[in-house]
Amino acid sequence: MTTAETPVPGRPVLLRGGTVLTMDDNHTVVTEGDVLVVDDRIEAVGAALDAPEGTQEIDARGGIVMPGMIDTHRHMWQTAMRAYGADWTLTQYFVWYYLEHGKTFRPEDIHAGNLTSAWESLEAGVTTTVDWSHGLQSVDHAEAAADALRSVPGRFVLAYGNIQAGPWEWTADPSVRSFLERLRDDDRLGLQLAFDVTGDPSFPERAAFEVARELGLGVTTHAGVWGATNDDGIRLMHENGFMTPQNIYVHAATLTEDSYQRIAATGGSVSVSTESEQSAGQGYPPTWQVRKYGIPVSLSMDTSVWWSGDLFTAMRTTLGADRAREHLEAHAKGDTVTHSHLRAEHVVDWATRGGARAIGRDDLGSLEPGKKADVVLIKNDSSPVSFPLVNPYGHVAFQAQRGDVHTVLVDGQVVKYANRLTGVDLPAVRRAVEATVDYLRGALGDEAWAGGMNPDLPKDEVLDNPYQYTEYKSESTREARGTIFGDPGS
């Protein structure tokens, strides 16, 4: 057995001596455990494993070995505009991308965003990402998206969409159909259709669902989004026979009991993007509701145009939102919550097994012999936050962050080692994304570019309240606060 500076492709890999979260049916935890990877599969999980000659060993002592995480909804093409919309509401997002400037993106801009996002996913231990790619205005855009994903050694699902046309239009395009037929049998690059159902009584989305059925593809849809999609869309899907276990309902934050029961009865799953829902306005993050109905849950990050791109954030914000709502519901009834129903172990499950279930990949999401070797080691000997390790699920959900991801394997190949990505030309990625930013800024003009990033503040009114606490402030202080916060009276 050898210990390599960077493991050599094609040789077995043994992660030795870590705390192993298998995420199997029993959520078995192996302390001082080993995970042996041979070719693209997990060969064995246990303690003090023997290994074939020539196996390369990775020291996992003091770390956590877990399955690769799975993000079931990310608009990867928007990553070239990372943090541009940090102060947006959902309405401003819709206006910018759907109505005004989304059509500005060229195929090379889609490529740049996907390339950046794909490496970002791997760096954070997200080994599979669903690219909710609704910027595909043409097949050239789609080819660019797929080429970018294929160039990165991760696992991806291209969810084909086009916000500039109705799904009944673009799914009828022969060139789109040809593209979908060519792509649907790729192990490393899966395929879905991505479109929303508005609730129009004529149900124009029927044609797109029929194409998905004909091609054997799952549909991922933004459901239960305040002001955009609602229970009528769910009812129409159900009444017309298009709710299946392959469907992923993204957000699902403003649905009624009837819709949740329809989702539960037909075996679909909900992709929760808590950081998005609690900031943009889709509705309150729904895990506190969907878990009542036994609906499978996966986690997602939505878009880096606003938020972070790692599932550690997704896990901790989901726990916080669920627990906050549980306490508030209890307080409204005069009760006190004495035990949290949602545990750290649950969100780690949603980030791994939950994602695998959602995309129909029972060979992913857990560390078991015979499954695909998508593996993550969380270990950072340079950080005082790495110890003590007393509750591994709690550590993953509340303590770990992307910089603590030491090693990532996808399909048995090491793509991150010693806390650094391998095989990536980051300067080239940077040049591509900077070229896109320069192009978009030039196409919009400096005024529109700056205005889109910094939307106007609302004119808040001061409430009629005797306790203003303003008498001790100078006039200049009040004016400055009003300029910055739109809050001149507090």
C-alpha positions as CSV (number, residue, x, y, z in Angstrom):
1,M,0.0,0.0,0.0
2,T,1.2,3.5,-0.8
3,T,0.4,7.0,0.2
4,A,0.5,9.3,-2.8
5,E,0.7,13.1,-2.8
6,T,-2.1,13.0,-5.2
7,P,-3.7,9.6,-5.9
8,V,-2.9,8.2,-9.4
9,P,-6.0,7.5,-11.6
10,G,-6.8,3.9,-12.1
11,R,-5.5,2.5,-8.8
12,P,-7.6,1.5,-5.8
13,V,-8.1,4.1,-3.1
14,L,-8.5,3.4,0.6
15,L,-9.8,6.2,2.9
16,R,-8.4,5.0,6.2
17,G,-9.5,5.6,9.8
18,G,-12.3,8.1,9.5
19,T,-15.8,8.4,11.0
20,V,-17.8,6.9,8.2
21,L,-21.4,8.0,7.7
22,T,-22.6,5.3,5.4
23,M,-26.1,6.7,5.0
24,D,-27.4,3.2,4.4
25,D,-30.9,2.1,5.4
26,N,-29.8,1.9,9.0
27,H,-27.6,5.1,8.9
28,T,-24.7,2.9,10.1
29,V,-21.8,4.9,11.5
30,V,-18.4,3.2,11.5
31,T,-15.9,4.9,13.9
32,E,-12.2,4.5,12.9
33,G,-13.6,3.1,9.6
34,D,-12.3,2.5,6.1
35,V,-13.8,2.9,2.7
36,L,-12.2,1.0,-0.2
37,V,-12.7,2.1,-3.7
38,V,-11.8,-0.1,-6.7
39,D,-12.4,1.3,-10.2
40,D,-15.7,3.3,-10.1
41,R,-17.3,1.3,-7.3
42,I,-17.2,1.1,-3.5
43,E,-15.5,-2.3,-2.8
44,A,-15.9,-2.4,1.0
45,V,-16.8,-0.4,4.1
46,G,-15.6,-1.4,7.6
47,A,-12.8,-1.3,10.1
48,A,-9.2,-2.3,9.4
49,L,-9.9,-3.4,5.9
50,D,-7.3,-5.3,3.8
51,A,-6.6,-3.7,0.5
52,P,-5.2,-5.0,-2.9
53,E,-1.6,-4.5,-3.7
54,G,-0.9,-1.0,-5.0
55,T,-3.8,0.6,-3.2
56,Q,-3.3,4.3,-2.4
57,E,-4.2,5.3,1.1
58,I,-5.7,8.6,2.2
59,D,-5.5,9.3,5.9
60,A,-9.0,10.0,7.1
61,R,-8.2,10.0,10.8
62,G,-10.0,12.8,12.6
63,G,-12.3,13.3,9.6
64,I,-15.7,12.3,8.4
65,V,-16.2,10.2,5.3
66,M,-19.6,10.5,3.7
67,P,-21.4,10.1,0.4
68,G,-21.0,12.8,-2.2
69,M,-23.7,15.4,-1.8
70,I,-26.4,15.9,-4.4
71,D,-27.9,19.3,-5.3
72,T,-31.3,18.8,-7.1
73,H,-31.8,22.4,-8.4
74,R,-29.2,24.9,-9.4
75,H,-29.3,27.5,-12.2
76,M,-25.7,26.9,-13.1
77,W,-25.7,29.2,-16.1
78,Q,-26.2,32.2,-13.9
79,T,-23.0,31.6,-11.9
80,A,-21.1,34.0,-14.2
81,M,-23.0,36.8,-12.3
82,R,-22.1,35.5,-8.9
83,A,-23.7,37.7,-6.1
84,Y,-25.0,40.3,-8.7
85,G,-28.5,39.9,-7.3
86,A,-27.7,39.8,-3.6
87,D,-30.3,42.3,-2.8
88,W,-33.0,41.2,-5.3
89,T,-36.5,40.1,-4.6
90,L,-38.1,37.3,-6.7
91,T,-39.9,39.9,-8.7
92,Q,-36.6,41.7,-9.6
93,Y,-35.1,38.3,-10.6
94,F,-38.0,37.6,-12.9
95,V,-37.8,41.0,-14.5
96,W,-34.0,40.8,-15.0
97,Y,-33.8,37.3,-16.5
98,Y,-37.2,36.6,-17.9
99,L,-38.3,39.9,-19.3
100,E,-35.3,42.1,-19.9
101,H,-31.8,40.7,-20.0
102,G,-31.9,36.9,-19.9
103,K,-32.0,36.8,-23.7
104,T,-28.7,38.6,-23.8
105,F,-26.7,35.5,-22.9
106,R,-24.8,33.9,-25.7
107,P,-23.9,30.1,-25.9
108,E,-20.4,31.0,-24.6
109,D,-21.9,32.8,-21.6
110,I,-23.9,29.7,-20.7
111,H,-20.7,27.7,-21.1
112,A,-18.8,30.0,-18.8
113,G,-21.4,29.9,-16.1
114,N,-21.8,26.2,-16.2
115,L,-18.0,25.6,-16.1
116,T,-17.6,27.8,-13.1
117,S,-20.6,26.3,-11.3
118,A,-19.5,22.7,-12.0
119,W,-16.1,23.2,-10.4
120,E,-17.7,25.1,-7.6
121,S,-19.9,22.1,-6.9
122,L,-17.0,19.7,-6.7
123,E,-15.0,22.0,-4.5
124,A,-17.8,21.9,-2.0
125,G,-18.2,18.1,-2.0
126,V,-21.3,18.2,-4.3
127,T,-20.6,15.3,-6.6
128,T,-23.9,15.5,-8.5
129,T,-25.7,18.7,-9.5
130,V,-28.9,19.2,-11.4
131,D,-28.4,22.1,-13.8
132,W,-31.9,23.7,-13.9
133,S,-30.9,25.2,-17.2
134,H,-33.7,27.5,-18.3
135,G,-31.4,29.8,-20.3
136,L,-31.3,27.5,-23.3
137,Q,-32.7,29.7,-26.0
138,S,-31.4,27.6,-28.8
139,V,-29.8,24.2,-29.3
140,D,-26.4,26.0,-29.6
141,H,-27.0,27.2,-26.0
142,A,-27.8,23.6,-25.0
143,E,-24.7,22.2,-26.6
144,A,-22.6,24.8,-24.8
145,A,-24.2,23.9,-21.5
146,A,-23.6,20.2,-22.0
147,D,-20.0,20.7,-23.3
148,A,-19.1,22.6,-20.1
149,L,-20.5,19.9,-17.9
150,R,-18.8,17.2,-19.8
151,S,-15.5,19.0,-19.4
152,V,-15.6,18.8,-15.6
153,P,-15.1,15.4,-13.8
154,G,-18.3,15.6,-11.8
155,R,-21.7,14.1,-12.2
156,F,-24.5,16.3,-13.6
157,V,-28.1,16.3,-14.8
158,L,-29.0,18.7,-17.5
159,A,-32.5,19.9,-16.9
160,Y,-33.4,21.4,-20.2
161,G,-35.5,24.6,-20.2
162,N,-36.1,27.9,-22.0
163,I,-37.7,30.8,-20.2
164,Q,-37.9,32.8,-23.4
165,A,-40.6,30.4,-24.8
166,G,-43.4,28.2,-23.7
167,P,-42.5,24.6,-23.0
168,W,-45.1,23.4,-25.6
169,E,-43.1,25.4,-28.1
170,W,-39.5,24.4,-27.5
171,T,-40.3,20.7,-26.9
172,A,-41.9,20.7,-30.3
173,D,-38.7,21.9,-32.0
174,P,-37.2,19.0,-34.0
175,S,-33.6,20.2,-33.2
176,V,-34.4,20.2,-29.5
177,R,-35.9,16.7,-29.7
178,S,-32.8,15.5,-31.6
179,F,-30.6,16.9,-28.9
180,L,-32.6,15.3,-26.1
181,E,-32.5,11.9,-27.8
182,R,-28.8,12.1,-28.2
183,L,-28.2,13.0,-24.5
184,R,-30.6,10.8,-22.6
185,D,-28.4,7.7,-22.2
186,D,-25.3,9.3,-20.7
187,D,-24.3,7.9,-17.2
188,R,-22.3,11.0,-16.1
189,L,-24.7,13.5,-17.7
190,G,-28.3,12.8,-16.9
191,L,-31.3,14.5,-18.5
192,Q,-34.6,16.1,-17.3
193,L,-37.0,18.6,-18.7
194,A,-37.4,21.8,-16.7
195,F,-40.5,23.9,-17.0
196,D,-43.3,25.4,-14.8
197,V,-47.0,24.9,-14.8
198,T,-48.9,28.2,-14.5
199,G,-52.3,26.9,-13.8
200,D,-53.9,28.0,-17.1
201,P,-57.1,26.0,-17.3
202,S,-56.3,25.0,-20.9
203,F,-53.1,23.3,-19.6
204,P,-50.8,24.2,-22.5
205,E,-48.0,22.4,-20.7
206,R,-49.6,19.0,-21.7
207,A,-47.5,18.8,-24.9
208,A,-44.2,19.2,-22.9
209,F,-45.3,16.5,-20.4
210,E,-46.1,14.2,-23.3
211,V,-42.6,14.7,-24.8
212,A,-41.1,13.9,-21.4
213,R,-43.2,10.7,-21.2
214,E,-42.3,9.7,-24.7
215,L,-38.6,10.1,-24.0
216,G,-38.7,8.6,-20.5
217,L,-37.5,11.8,-18.8
218,G,-38.4,13.2,-15.4
219,V,-39.8,16.7,-15.1
220,T,-38.6,19.3,-12.6
221,T,-40.9,22.2,-11.9
222,H,-41.0,25.3,-9.7
223,A,-44.2,24.5,-7.8
224,G,-45.8,26.5,-5.0
225,V,-44.0,29.8,-5.7
226,W,-45.8,32.8,-4.4
227,G,-47.3,34.9,-7.3
228,A,-46.1,32.4,-10.0
229,T,-47.2,28.8,-9.6
230,N,-49.9,27.4,-7.3
231,D,-52.3,24.6,-6.5
232,D,-54.0,24.9,-9.9
233,G,-50.9,23.7,-11.6
234,I,-50.6,20.7,-9.3
235,R,-54.2,19.8,-9.8
236,L,-53.9,20.0,-13.6
237,M,-50.8,17.8,-13.5
238,H,-52.6,15.3,-11.4
239,E,-55.9,15.3,-13.2
240,N,-54.1,14.7,-16.5
241,G,-52.0,11.9,-15.2
242,F,-48.6,13.6,-15.3
243,M,-47.6,13.4,-11.6
244,T,-45.1,10.5,-11.3
245,P,-42.3,9.5,-9.0
246,Q,-39.8,11.1,-11.4
247,N,-41.2,14.6,-10.8
248,I,-39.3,17.0,-8.6
249,Y,-41.3,19.9,-7.2
250,V,-38.9,22.8,-6.5
251,H,-39.7,25.1,-3.5
252,A,-43.3,23.8,-3.0
253,A,-43.6,26.6,-0.4
254,T,-47.1,27.9,-0.8
255,L,-49.2,24.8,-1.5
256,T,-52.2,23.6,0.3
257,E,-52.8,20.3,2.0
258,D,-54.5,19.0,-1.1
259,S,-51.4,19.6,-3.2
260,Y,-49.1,18.0,-0.7
261,Q,-51.3,15.0,-0.5
262,R,-51.3,14.7,-4.3
263,I,-47.5,14.8,-4.4
264,A,-47.3,12.2,-1.6
265,A,-49.7,9.9,-3.3
266,T,-47.9,9.9,-6.6
267,G,-44.4,9.5,-5.2
268,G,-42.8,12.8,-6.2
269,S,-40.2,14.6,-4.2
270,V,-39.7,18.2,-3.1
271,S,-36.4,20.1,-3.6
272,V,-36.1,22.7,-0.9
273,S,-33.8,25.7,-1.5
274,T,-34.1,27.2,2.0
275,E,-31.6,30.1,1.5
276,S,-33.6,31.1,-1.6
277,E,-37.1,30.7,-0.1
278,Q,-36.4,32.6,3.0
279,S,-34.8,35.5,1.1
280,A,-36.5,35.9,-2.3
281,G,-40.1,35.4,-1.4
282,Q,-41.2,32.0,-2.8
283,G,-42.8,31.3,0.5
284,Y,-41.7,29.9,3.9
285,P,-39.3,27.0,3.5
286,P,-41.7,24.1,3.5
287,T,-40.0,21.2,5.3
288,W,-42.1,21.8,8.4
289,Q,-45.1,21.0,6.3
290,V,-43.9,18.4,3.8
291,R,-42.6,16.1,6.5
292,K,-46.1,15.7,7.8
293,Y,-47.0,14.0,4.6
294,G,-44.0,11.7,4.2
295,I,-42.9,13.5,1.0
296,P,-39.2,12.7,0.1
297,V,-37.0,15.8,0.4
298,S,-33.8,16.8,-1.3
299,L,-31.8,20.0,-0.9
300,S,-30.7,22.6,-3.4
301,M,-29.0,26.0,-3.6
302,D,-30.9,27.6,-6.5
303,T,-28.5,30.1,-7.9
304,S,-25.2,31.8,-7.1
305,V,-26.5,35.1,-8.6
306,W,-27.9,35.5,-5.0
307,W,-26.6,32.9,-2.6
308,S,-23.9,30.5,-1.7
309,G,-23.3,27.3,-3.7
310,D,-22.7,24.6,-1.0
311,L,-25.0,22.2,0.7
312,F,-23.5,22.9,4.1
313,T,-25.4,26.2,4.0
314,A,-28.5,24.3,2.8
315,M,-28.4,22.0,5.7
316,R,-28.0,24.6,8.4
317,T,-30.5,27.0,7.0
318,T,-33.0,24.3,6.5
319,L,-32.6,23.2,10.1
320,G,-32.9,26.8,11.3
321,A,-36.0,27.5,9.2
322,D,-37.8,24.3,10.2
323,R,-37.1,24.7,13.9
324,A,-38.0,28.4,13.9
325,R,-41.4,27.6,12.3
326,E,-42.0,24.7,14.7
327,H,-41.4,27.0,17.7
328,L,-43.6,29.8,16.3
329,E,-46.5,27.4,15.5
330,A,-46.2,26.0,19.1
331,H,-46.0,29.5,20.6
332,A,-49.1,30.6,18.7
333,K,-51.0,27.9,20.5
334,G,-49.4,28.6,23.9
335,D,-47.3,25.5,23.7
336,T,-43.5,24.9,24.1
337,V,-41.4,22.6,21.9
338,T,-39.3,20.4,24.1
339,H,-37.8,18.2,21.3
340,S,-36.9,19.3,17.8
341,H,-38.5,17.0,15.2
342,L,-36.0,17.8,12.5
343,R,-32.5,16.6,13.4
344,A,-29.1,17.1,11.9
345,E,-29.1,13.5,10.8
346,H,-32.2,14.2,8.7
347,V,-30.7,17.0,6.7
348,V,-27.5,15.0,6.0
349,D,-29.8,12.3,4.6
350,W,-31.6,14.8,2.4
351,A,-28.3,16.1,1.1
352,T,-27.2,12.6,0.1
353,R,-29.8,9.9,-0.2
354,G,-32.6,12.4,-0.7
355,G,-30.9,13.7,-3.8
356,A,-30.2,10.2,-5.1
357,R,-33.9,9.3,-4.7
358,A,-35.0,12.5,-6.4
359,I,-33.0,11.9,-9.6
360,G,-33.7,8.1,-9.6
361,R,-30.1,7.0,-8.9
362,D,-30.2,4.2,-6.3
363,D,-26.5,3.6,-7.0
364,L,-25.7,7.0,-5.4
365,G,-26.3,8.6,-2.0
366,S,-24.8,6.1,0.4
367,L,-21.5,4.3,1.0
368,E,-22.3,0.6,0.4
369,P,-20.4,-2.1,-1.5
370,G,-21.4,-2.1,-5.2
371,K,-22.5,1.5,-5.3
372,K,-20.8,4.2,-7.3
373,A,-17.8,5.6,-5.6
374,D,-18.9,9.2,-5.1
375,V,-17.2,9.9,-1.8
376,V,-16.3,13.0,0.3
377,L,-13.8,13.3,3.2
378,I,-14.3,16.3,5.5
379,K,-11.0,17.0,7.3
380,N,-9.1,20.1,8.0
381,D,-6.1,19.7,10.3
382,S,-5.4,23.4,10.1
383,S,-8.7,24.4,11.6
384,P,-9.6,24.4,15.3
385,V,-13.2,23.8,14.2
386,S,-12.3,20.3,13.1
387,F,-12.2,19.0,16.7
388,P,-13.6,17.5,18.8
389,L,-15.7,15.3,16.7
390,V,-18.4,14.1,19.0
391,N,-21.6,14.3,16.9
392,P,-20.7,13.6,13.2
393,Y,-24.1,14.6,11.8
394,G,-24.1,17.8,13.9
395,H,-20.6,18.5,12.7
396,V,-21.5,18.2,9.0
397,A,-24.7,20.2,9.4
398,F,-23.5,23.0,11.6
399,Q,-19.7,23.1,11.8
400,A,-18.3,22.1,8.4
401,Q,-17.8,24.3,5.4
402,R,-16.5,24.0,1.9
403,G,-12.9,24.7,2.9
404,D,-13.0,21.6,5.2
405,V,-13.6,19.3,2.2
406,H,-10.3,17.5,2.0
407,T,-11.0,14.8,-0.7
408,V,-13.7,14.3,-3.3
409,L,-14.1,11.2,-5.5
410,V,-16.5,11.0,-8.4
411,D,-16.9,7.6,-10.1
412,G,-13.8,6.5,-8.2
413,Q,-11.6,9.3,-9.5
414,V,-10.1,11.8,-7.1
415,V,-11.2,15.4,-8.1
416,K,-10.1,17.2,-5.0
417,Y,-7.3,16.2,-2.6
418,A,-5.6,17.9,0.3
419,N,-8.3,20.6,0.2
420,R,-7.5,21.6,-3.4
421,L,-9.2,20.7,-6.7
422,T,-7.1,18.6,-9.0
423,G,-6.9,18.9,-12.8
424,V,-8.5,22.3,-13.0
425,D,-7.2,25.3,-14.9
426,L,-8.7,28.0,-12.7
427,P,-7.1,30.8,-14.6
428,A,-8.8,29.6,-17.8
429,V,-12.1,29.4,-15.9
430,R,-11.6,32.9,-14.6
431,R,-10.8,34.3,-18.0
432,A,-14.0,32.7,-19.5
433,V,-16.3,34.1,-16.8
434,E,-14.6,37.5,-16.8
435,A,-15.2,37.7,-20.6
436,T,-18.9,37.0,-20.0
437,V,-19.1,39.7,-17.3
438,D,-17.4,42.2,-19.7
439,Y,-19.7,41.3,-22.5
440,L,-22.9,41.6,-20.4
441,R,-21.8,44.9,-18.9
442,G,-21.1,46.2,-22.3
443,A,-24.3,44.9,-23.8
444,L,-26.4,46.4,-21.0
445,G,-24.4,49.6,-20.6
446,D,-22.9,50.8,-17.3
447,E,-26.1,52.5,-16.1
448,A,-28.3,49.4,-16.6
449,W,-25.7,47.1,-15.2
450,A,-25.3,49.1,-12.0
451,G,-29.0,49.7,-11.7
452,G,-29.8,46.0,-12.0
453,M,-27.4,45.2,-9.2
454,N,-28.7,47.9,-6.8
455,P,-32.5,48.1,-7.0
456,D,-34.2,51.1,-5.5
457,L,-35.0,51.0,-1.8
458,P,-38.7,51.2,-0.9
459,K,-39.9,54.3,0.8
460,D,-40.8,53.0,4.3
461,E,-43.3,55.0,6.4
462,V,-42.6,55.6,10.1
463,L,-45.2,53.9,12.3
464,D,-47.2,56.0,14.7
465,N,-45.4,54.8,17.8
466,P,-44.4,57.0,20.8
467,Y,-41.3,54.8,21.4
468,Q,-39.2,56.0,18.4
469,Y,-35.9,56.3,20.3
470,T,-34.9,59.1,17.9
471,E,-34.6,62.1,20.2
472,Y,-31.0,61.4,21.1
473,K,-29.9,61.1,17.4
474,S,-28.6,64.0,15.5
475,E,-30.3,65.1,12.3
476,S,-27.3,64.0,10.2
477,T,-27.5,60.5,11.7
478,R,-31.1,60.1,10.9
479,E,-30.5,61.3,7.4
480,A,-27.6,59.0,6.9
481,R,-29.7,56.0,8.1
482,G,-32.5,57.0,5.8
483,T,-30.2,57.1,2.9
484,I,-28.7,53.7,3.6
485,F,-31.6,51.8,5.0
486,G,-34.8,53.6,3.9
487,D,-35.6,53.9,7.6
488,P,-35.4,57.6,8.6
489,G,-37.3,57.2,11.8
490,S,-35.4,54.5,13.7
